[in-house]
Amino acid sequence: MTMPARIKIVKIPNWMLRRIGFLIVVLLAAIIINFIIPRLMPGDFTTLYVSSDMPPEVVAAIRKRLGLDQPLWSQFIIYIKNTLTLNFGNSYFYSTTSVASMIATRLPRTLAILIPSEIICVAIGYYFGVISGWRAGSKRDSLITGVSIII
């Protein structure tokens, strides 16, 4: 007769909890900064769409469509919801194209450039790190450390 398996509760280390907490704080700060900076600029987003001779009703309709007629806290809640659900809306410059589709079409080329360059950078960094660590305190170590700080 076999004994039932016991469930083992894994305790998360404190350093990992601190890093997760720091990650959440940094993400929230980035979201808040991305929300606030465009609103600190003079004018608003409707200046991209309207000319000075447009009637005020058209300007009001564009402001309503963009959600700029709502209070700032309501805009922020909508912004967070859309950011967390990856709903980036339509481009302001290519109004018929969604931002998600623009990202999807450009992501493969971006990754084709990013991945090989990261592999090369990690390989070079690992190589010089081993050389520098092998003879710690030598002239070669000082040179490699100095150059890496400058770069």
C-alpha positions as CSV (number, residue, x, y, z in Angstrom):
1,M,0.0,0.0,0.0
2,T,1.5,3.4,-1.1
3,M,1.3,6.5,1.0
4,P,-0.2,9.6,-0.6
5,A,2.3,12.2,-1.7
6,R,2.8,15.1,0.6
7,I,2.5,18.6,-0.7
8,K,5.7,20.5,0.0
9,I,5.3,24.2,0.5
10,V,8.2,26.1,-1.0
11,K,9.2,29.3,0.8
12,I,10.2,32.1,-1.5
13,P,13.5,33.7,-0.5
14,N,13.4,37.3,0.8
15,W,15.8,38.5,-1.9
16,M,13.3,37.2,-4.6
17,L,10.4,38.9,-2.9
18,R,12.4,42.2,-2.8
19,R,13.2,41.9,-6.5
20,I,9.6,41.2,-7.4
21,G,8.5,44.2,-5.3
22,F,11.1,46.4,-7.0
23,L,10.0,45.2,-10.4
24,I,6.4,46.1,-9.7
25,V,7.4,49.6,-8.4
26,V,9.5,50.2,-11.5
27,L,6.7,49.0,-13.9
28,L,4.2,51.3,-12.1
29,A,6.6,54.2,-12.3
30,A,7.2,53.7,-16.0
31,I,3.4,53.5,-16.6
32,I,2.8,56.7,-14.6
33,I,5.6,58.6,-16.4
34,N,4.4,57.4,-19.8
35,F,0.9,58.7,-18.9
36,I,2.0,62.0,-17.4
37,I,4.7,63.3,-19.9
38,P,2.4,63.7,-22.9
39,R,-0.1,65.5,-20.8
40,L,2.6,68.0,-19.6
41,M,3.2,69.2,-23.1
42,P,1.5,72.3,-24.3
43,G,-1.9,71.6,-26.0
44,D,-3.4,68.2,-26.3
45,F,-3.6,65.3,-28.7
46,T,-6.3,67.0,-30.7
47,T,-3.8,69.4,-32.1
48,L,-2.5,66.5,-34.2
49,Y,-5.9,66.2,-35.9
50,V,-7.4,69.6,-36.1
51,S,-6.6,72.8,-38.0
52,S,-7.3,76.3,-36.7
53,D,-10.3,76.7,-39.0
54,M,-12.2,73.6,-37.8
55,P,-15.5,74.2,-36.1
56,P,-15.5,73.6,-32.3
57,E,-18.0,70.7,-32.6
58,V,-15.5,68.7,-34.7
59,V,-12.8,69.4,-32.1
60,A,-15.1,68.4,-29.3
61,A,-16.0,65.1,-31.2
62,I,-12.3,64.3,-31.6
63,R,-11.6,65.0,-27.9
64,K,-14.5,62.7,-27.0
65,R,-13.3,59.9,-29.3
66,L,-9.8,60.1,-27.8
67,G,-11.3,60.2,-24.2
68,L,-9.8,63.6,-23.5
69,D,-13.2,64.9,-22.3
70,Q,-13.0,62.6,-19.2
71,P,-11.3,63.6,-16.0
72,L,-7.6,62.8,-15.6
73,W,-8.0,60.0,-13.1
74,S,-10.5,58.3,-15.4
75,Q,-8.1,58.6,-18.3
76,F,-5.4,57.1,-16.1
77,I,-7.5,54.1,-15.1
78,I,-8.4,53.4,-18.7
79,Y,-4.7,53.8,-19.7
80,I,-3.6,51.2,-17.1
81,K,-6.4,48.8,-18.1
82,N,-5.4,49.1,-21.8
83,T,-1.7,48.8,-21.0
84,L,-2.1,45.7,-18.9
85,T,-4.4,44.1,-21.6
86,L,-2.0,45.1,-24.4
87,N,-4.7,47.2,-26.1
88,F,-2.7,50.1,-27.4
89,G,-5.4,51.5,-29.7
90,N,-4.8,53.1,-33.1
91,S,-1.8,55.0,-34.2
92,Y,-2.2,58.8,-34.0
93,F,-0.4,59.2,-37.3
94,Y,-1.7,56.1,-39.2
95,S,-5.3,56.3,-37.8
96,T,-6.6,53.2,-39.5
97,T,-3.7,51.0,-38.2
98,S,-3.7,49.5,-34.7
99,V,-0.5,49.9,-32.8
100,A,-0.5,46.1,-31.9
101,S,-0.5,45.2,-35.7
102,M,2.3,47.7,-36.3
103,I,4.4,46.1,-33.5
104,A,3.6,42.6,-34.8
105,T,4.8,43.5,-38.3
106,R,8.1,45.1,-37.1
107,L,8.9,42.7,-34.2
108,P,10.5,39.9,-36.3
109,R,13.0,42.4,-37.9
110,T,13.7,43.9,-34.6
111,L,14.4,40.5,-33.0
112,A,16.6,39.5,-36.0
113,I,18.8,42.4,-35.2
114,L,18.6,42.2,-31.4
115,I,19.3,38.5,-30.8
116,P,22.6,38.1,-32.7
117,S,23.9,41.4,-31.3
118,E,23.0,40.3,-27.7
119,I,24.8,36.9,-28.3
120,I,27.9,38.7,-29.6
121,C,27.9,41.2,-26.7
122,V,27.5,38.4,-24.1
123,A,30.3,36.4,-25.7
124,I,32.7,39.3,-25.8
125,G,31.7,40.4,-22.2
126,Y,32.2,36.8,-20.9
127,Y,35.6,36.5,-22.6
128,F,36.9,39.8,-21.2
129,G,35.4,39.0,-17.8
130,V,37.2,35.7,-17.6
131,I,40.5,37.4,-18.7
132,S,40.0,40.2,-16.2
133,G,39.0,37.8,-13.4
134,W,41.9,35.4,-14.0
135,R,44.5,37.9,-13.2
136,A,42.7,40.2,-10.8
137,G,44.6,43.4,-10.0
138,S,46.9,43.2,-13.0
139,K,47.4,45.9,-15.6
140,R,45.3,43.9,-18.1
141,D,42.5,43.7,-15.5
142,S,42.7,47.5,-14.9
143,L,42.7,48.2,-18.6
144,I,39.7,45.9,-19.2
145,T,37.8,47.4,-16.2
146,G,38.6,51.0,-17.3
147,V,37.5,50.4,-20.9
148,S,34.3,48.6,-19.8
149,I,33.4,51.6,-17.5
150,I,34.0,54.1,-20.3
151,I,31.9,52.0,-22.8
